[in-house]
Amino acid sequence: MSQNDTQQIVVTLPDGSELTVARGSTVEDVAYEIGPGLGRDTVAGVVDGDLVAKEAPLTEDVELVIVTDDSDEYLDVLRHSAAHVFAQALQRRYPEAKLTIGPWTDDQFYYDVYGVDLGSEELEEIEEEAHRIIEEDLDIERVEYDREEAFEKYENNRFKQDILETEAADEDPVSFYRQGEFEDLCRGPHVDSTGEIGGFTLLETSGAYWRGEEENEMLTRVYGTAFPSESDLQEYLERRREAAERDHRKIGRELDLFSVPDHSPGCAHFHPNGMAIRRELEEYARSKNDELGYDEIRTPELNKAELWKKSGHYDHFKEEGEMFVWEQDETEYGLKPMNCANHAYIYGSQKHSYRDLPVRFSEFGTCYRNEQSGELSGLLRVRGFTQDDGHAFIRPDQIHDEISRTLDIIDGMYAVFGLEVMYRLETRPENSAGGDELWEQSESALEEALQDEGIDYEINEGEGAFYGPKIAFDVEDALGREWTIGTVQLDFVQPERLDLTYVNEENEEVRPVMVHRALLGTFERFLAIMIEHYNGKFPLWLAPEQIRILPVSDENLDYAREVADELDEFRVEIEDRSWTVGKKIQTAHDDNVPYMLVVGDDETASGTVSVRDRNEREVSDVGLAEFRDHVREEYEQKQAELTFVE
């Protein structure tokens, strides 16, 4: 290669075209090469999937996307700049505060600070100052300092010095961004000026440990958000208010569904009402397992760590600090982070012929992950969780049929709940096990099954499990955050590691393929999403209390008990407190009970009921058998809507 060639790099653009530029050209330089208008509009770049500043130099062949204010990534850049506006406002009001890190998130930003107490009054002051900074329309400029200068700037901030010694250890010069009198250690990207921020607000504070480690200092994390316009911000805040009303933690308390007490951090207690919903979900998942031909098993939560060392889970989860492990009598034990190694053990405890396969095991298995305290969130992010887990051990020629049947069942299940599901094909991650050929074979098999089922999907590069690619089924919660519920994963690696075999037609021992799948995912996360999806107004089949009988007076209690006996196949309660009928109806309505049966003297005399649903529709003089038969059908068909009173 000539010396001239070494000074050139190839930039591949989104349309597949290639551009040869000088090594060291910035993202902005490349944009100007494409066209002066694009150069002027450039805000940042996405280089090989990473969002970078427009000033970032390109030193090797890359794939590049130019980011403008029309790009999806623009809001990330804007919110990163808004984090700096907050930090500048904070230091104007509280110069003693120590800044640490301030990234953007999905729809917000946050900045972790040390050395200052911030309540609602202080946040209000800081937000007022931030609005002044935005009105000042300060230019945001990238500046560089040599490492010694950078350390001197932070001689009184050990957190920033720590960043210089770790994340920025190889950088010299070091990148800062300046706006007015304020400078902050930062790689970017940022918008051109503070005036580009049209809508800005601070939302709340929480605690966070430095570096996420509980032995480190407790910091104050300040959350905020920003938008190009004030109207965009107000729309977001309205969605946020609606989401707060649907918050599964709030509704869970109101309906007495679950609790996560201090003595069990990250581990939920299901109260009777919540357990009624969970049992319905379990039975529904169990019926689908039966359709798919799974045999239900039960495996222990406590195992020797040696089991997961063989499977690879030990190294994977221990490295992330996510396994609960301890030593006893010179032997290391742990709580299982996943069920698959235990299921593989049961498969491997017997000899199998090719005629036996598929062999399928399902389990409502409880697992544990040592999530950081600051990451725990109600039922959505927990330490102890129960999956409707399943593993199928199959021949390679059975892959397509097994995946397709599973996808078909899962798709039908989510339709029952009225969930809008996003399908993601998640491919090989950096820390994967197994050879290239196995991964290519696995990814192709999953993609082919999705296509044959006519399912629209996105590809998430590098997001698969360490042992194989997966199809993830994602849904949004009330705040628009995406959560993975069910998954289907293909695995050629663990059968090798755990020495699983079957005897093929040539009487040779060969490896099975392992399919990991969860229909609803974890019951904790799924219940949280269901609470918010239904806003606590569960369809009849899931409702903790399906029918409440409201006697008009104490004289009607005996008949109310007769009615309850006739409806004992349902979850029925009698409101026997000496309240007015109006108050009884209002209380049942507040409790989101699907059907209320009012029984007074007329109903007692005629052997009928007056039916009222939580949508405030009502009908009188209903025969008990007619009501029972209709509700039975509504329950068995898992109807989403209440249909007795039209």
VENKAKA-V133242 format. One record per backbone hydrogen bond with DSSP energy under -0.5 kcal/mol. CO is the residue of the C=O (numbers start at 1). NH is the residue of the N-H. E is the energy in kcal/mol with one decimal. If there is no record, write none. Layout:
BEGIN
co,nh,e
CO,NH,E
CO,NH,E
END
This chain:
BEGIN
co,nh,e
2,6,-1.4
3,7,-0.6
4,7,-1.1
5,8,-1.8
7,23,-3.2
9,11,-0.5
9,21,-2.2
10,12,-0.5
10,62,-1.5
11,13,-0.5
11,19,-2.4
12,64,-2.8
13,16,-2.5
17,13,-3.0
19,11,-3.2
19,21,-0.6
21,9,-2.6
22,25,-2.1
25,58,-2.7
26,30,-2.1
27,31,-2.1
28,32,-2.1
29,33,-1.9
30,34,-1.8
31,35,-2.1
31,39,-0.5
35,39,-2.2
36,40,-2.3
37,41,-1.8
38,42,-0.9
39,42,-0.7
43,54,-0.7
44,67,-2.6
45,47,-0.6
45,52,-3.5
46,48,-0.6
46,65,-1.8
47,50,-2.1
50,47,-3.0
52,45,-2.3
53,56,-1.7
54,28,-2.3
56,27,-1.2
57,59,-0.6
58,24,-3.3
62,12,-2.9
63,48,-2.8
64,14,-0.5
65,46,-2.7
66,68,-0.5
67,43,-3.5
67,44,-1.4
68,71,-1.7
71,74,-1.2
72,75,-0.7
73,77,-1.8
74,78,-2.8
75,79,-2.6
76,80,-1.9
77,81,-2.1
78,82,-2.0
79,83,-1.9
80,84,-1.3
81,85,-2.0
82,86,-2.6
83,87,-2.3
84,88,-2.6
85,89,-2.5
86,90,-3.0
87,91,-2.2
88,92,-1.8
89,93,-1.9
90,94,-4.0
94,97,-2.2
97,99,-0.5
98,114,-2.4
101,112,-2.7
103,110,-2.1
108,105,-2.9
109,224,-2.5
111,222,-2.5
112,100,-1.7
113,220,-2.9
114,98,-3.2
116,118,-0.5
117,119,-0.6
119,123,-2.4
120,124,-2.0
121,125,-2.0
122,126,-2.5
123,127,-2.7
124,128,-2.0
125,129,-2.0
126,130,-2.4
127,131,-2.3
128,132,-1.5
129,133,-2.0
130,134,-2.2
131,135,-2.2
132,136,-1.9
133,137,-0.5
133,138,-0.8
134,137,-1.1
138,194,-2.4
139,141,-0.6
141,178,-3.1
143,176,-3.0
145,173,-0.5
145,174,-3.8
146,150,-2.4
147,151,-2.4
148,152,-2.0
149,153,-2.1
150,154,-1.0
152,155,-1.5
154,157,-1.8
157,161,-1.7
158,162,-1.9
159,163,-1.8
160,164,-2.3
161,165,-1.8
162,166,-1.0
163,166,-0.6
163,168,-2.5
166,169,-1.8
168,171,-1.4
170,172,-0.5
174,145,-2.0
175,186,-2.0
176,143,-2.4
177,184,-1.8
178,141,-2.7
179,182,-2.1
182,179,-2.7
184,177,-2.1
192,140,-3.1
193,196,-1.5
194,197,-1.5
196,198,-0.9
199,227,-2.4
201,225,-2.3
204,223,-3.1
206,221,-3.3
208,219,-3.5
209,212,-2.5
210,213,-1.6
212,214,-0.5
213,216,-2.0
217,210,-2.4
217,219,-0.5
219,208,-1.7
219,221,-0.6
220,113,-2.7
220,222,-0.6
221,206,-1.9
221,223,-0.6
222,111,-1.8
223,203,-3.0
223,204,-0.9
224,109,-2.4
225,201,-2.0
227,198,-1.2
227,199,-2.6
229,233,-1.7
230,234,-2.4
231,235,-2.1
232,236,-2.0
233,237,-2.6
234,238,-2.0
235,239,-2.1
236,240,-2.4
237,241,-2.2
238,242,-2.3
239,243,-2.4
240,244,-2.2
241,245,-1.4
242,246,-1.1
243,247,-0.7
244,247,-0.5
247,251,-2.4
248,252,-2.1
249,253,-1.5
250,254,-2.2
251,255,-2.7
252,257,-2.8
252,258,-0.5
253,256,-0.8
256,273,-0.6
256,274,-0.6
257,271,-2.0
259,269,-3.4
261,264,-1.8
262,265,-0.7
264,267,-2.5
266,383,-3.1
266,384,-2.0
268,270,-0.6
269,259,-1.9
269,271,-0.7
271,275,-3.1
272,276,-1.8
273,277,-1.3
274,278,-2.4
275,279,-2.7
276,280,-1.5
277,281,-2.3
278,282,-2.8
279,283,-2.6
280,284,-2.2
281,285,-2.7
282,286,-2.9
283,287,-2.2
284,288,-1.6
285,289,-2.3
286,290,-2.1
287,291,-1.7
288,292,-1.9
289,293,-0.7
289,294,-2.6
290,293,-1.0
295,362,-2.3
301,336,-2.6
303,334,-2.3
304,307,-1.5
304,308,-0.5
305,308,-0.6
305,309,-1.6
306,310,-1.7
307,311,-1.4
308,312,-1.6
308,313,-0.5
308,314,-2.0
312,316,-1.8
313,317,-3.1
314,318,-2.7
315,319,-1.6
316,320,-0.8
317,322,-2.9
317,323,-0.5
318,321,-1.3
322,370,-2.5
323,325,-0.9
324,335,-2.0
326,333,-3.3
328,331,-1.5
331,328,-3.0
332,305,-2.7
333,326,-2.1
334,303,-2.2
336,368,-2.3
339,343,-1.9
340,344,-2.6
341,345,-1.9
342,346,-1.7
343,347,-2.2
344,348,-2.7
345,349,-0.9
346,349,-0.7
347,350,-1.2
352,503,-2.6
353,356,-1.5
353,357,-0.8
358,360,-0.5
359,393,-3.1
360,295,-2.3
361,391,-2.8
362,297,-2.9
363,365,-1.4
363,389,-1.9
365,387,-2.3
367,385,-2.3
369,371,-2.1
372,375,-1.6
372,376,-0.7
373,376,-1.1
377,380,-1.8
377,381,-1.5
381,377,-2.1
383,369,-2.4
385,367,-3.2
385,387,-0.5
386,523,-2.8
387,365,-1.0
387,389,-1.5
388,519,-1.0
389,363,-2.5
390,517,-2.5
391,361,-2.7
392,394,-0.6
392,515,-3.0
393,358,-0.6
393,359,-2.0
394,513,-3.3
395,398,-2.0
396,399,-1.3
398,402,-2.4
399,403,-2.6
400,404,-2.5
401,405,-2.5
402,406,-1.9
403,407,-2.7
404,408,-2.3
405,409,-2.0
406,410,-2.6
407,411,-2.6
408,412,-1.8
409,413,-2.1
410,414,-2.3
411,415,-1.4
412,416,-1.2
413,416,-0.5
413,417,-1.0
414,418,-0.6
414,419,-2.1
415,418,-0.8
419,421,-0.8
421,423,-0.5
422,474,-2.9
423,458,-2.4
424,426,-0.8
424,472,-2.9
425,427,-0.6
425,460,-2.7
426,470,-2.0
427,464,-3.5
429,432,-1.0
435,439,-1.8
436,440,-2.6
437,441,-2.4
438,442,-2.4
439,443,-2.8
440,444,-2.2
441,445,-1.9
442,446,-2.1
443,447,-2.3
444,448,-2.4
445,449,-1.9
446,450,-2.2
447,451,-2.3
448,452,-2.6
449,453,-1.7
450,455,-2.3
451,454,-1.2
456,423,-0.5
458,425,-3.4
458,460,-0.6
459,461,-0.8
460,427,-1.9
460,463,-1.4
465,468,-0.9
466,433,-2.9
467,492,-0.6
467,493,-0.8
468,465,-1.6
469,490,-1.8
470,426,-3.4
470,472,-0.6
471,488,-2.1
472,424,-2.5
472,474,-0.7
473,485,-2.9
474,422,-3.0
475,483,-2.9
477,480,-2.1
481,477,-2.5
483,475,-2.4
486,473,-2.5
487,518,-2.3
488,471,-3.3
489,516,-2.4
491,514,-2.5
492,496,-0.5
493,496,-0.6
493,497,-2.2
494,498,-3.0
495,500,-2.9
496,499,-0.9
502,504,-0.6
502,510,-2.8
503,354,-2.1
504,507,-2.0
508,504,-3.0
508,510,-0.6
510,502,-2.0
513,394,-2.9
513,515,-0.5
514,491,-2.2
514,516,-0.6
515,392,-2.2
516,489,-3.5
517,390,-1.1
518,487,-1.4
521,388,-2.0
522,526,-2.5
523,527,-2.4
524,528,-2.1
525,529,-2.3
526,530,-2.4
527,531,-2.8
528,532,-1.9
529,533,-2.8
530,534,-2.7
531,535,-0.7
531,536,-1.7
534,537,-2.0
536,538,-1.3
539,542,-1.4
539,543,-1.9
545,594,-0.7
546,595,-1.6
547,573,-1.9
548,597,-2.5
549,551,-0.7
549,575,-2.8
550,599,-1.9
553,556,-1.8
554,557,-1.6
556,560,-2.0
557,561,-2.2
558,562,-1.7
559,563,-2.5
560,564,-2.2
561,565,-2.2
562,566,-1.8
563,567,-1.1
565,568,-1.2
567,570,-2.2
570,572,-1.1
571,546,-1.8
571,547,-1.9
573,549,-2.9
573,575,-0.5
574,576,-1.2
575,551,-0.5
577,579,-2.6
580,584,-2.1
581,585,-2.7
582,586,-2.3
583,587,-2.5
584,588,-2.3
585,589,-2.4
586,590,-2.6
587,591,-1.8
588,593,-2.2
589,592,-1.5
594,614,-1.6
595,548,-2.3
596,598,-0.6
596,612,-2.6
597,550,-3.3
597,599,-0.5
598,610,-1.9
599,552,-2.5
600,604,-2.4
601,605,-2.4
602,606,-2.1
603,607,-1.7
603,608,-1.5
607,624,-0.7
609,611,-0.6
609,622,-2.6
610,598,-2.8
611,619,-2.5
612,596,-3.6
613,616,-2.0
617,613,-2.5
619,611,-2.6
622,609,-1.9
623,627,-2.2
624,628,-2.8
625,629,-2.6
626,630,-1.9
627,631,-2.6
628,632,-2.4
629,633,-1.9
630,634,-2.5
631,635,-2.5
632,636,-2.9
633,637,-2.3
634,639,-2.1
635,638,-1.2
641,643,-0.5
644,646,-0.8
END
